[in-house]
């Protein structure tokens, strides 16, 4: 199994994602900060290749809320992203709000929750098909826990429908899953619950495609966000 992930650092992308919700929910509008303002004033040493902010890429935004048991006790509050590869900043602007306000598993985040929030931005890249049913010489286990996310597309044996699900790279270490358990969880996440072990054993018959990918994840909690915001407004 992979090791526990190290403490995530902030980045201009995590700050920019948190800033979108701040702007959306605050009572008194003020002039809006641009990403370039944030980059120049708060992250002058951040190394970013030219044009990255317009690069088309998949991403996920995650909101967590501090629990009652301690400072590092954060619970999921919303997580939504896209594999459709919008321009990076446009994707952050859109999905930071969708994840905060439109995740069906949770009520919309309210302004009063701000002091207990943490926001993560995960920019996905290096998508690689490691197995395809039409080319069965691939290896469904050709990925590393803690490094790769996994997307699975498979055929429902009963209906013939194609189902799919994905887990981001950090999920498997957090849950303590090995690779077999990850595929079991992916199949259940896609909504299939019958004879999962047999389906995996016969993956060459039912698995349509398995993709691995990597992510560049950064995070910022409200305390740091608020402190930095005061420096630029």
Order of alpha helices (4+ residues) and beta strands (2+ residues): alpha-alpha-beta-beta-alpha-beta-beta-beta-alpha-alpha-alpha-alpha-beta-alpha
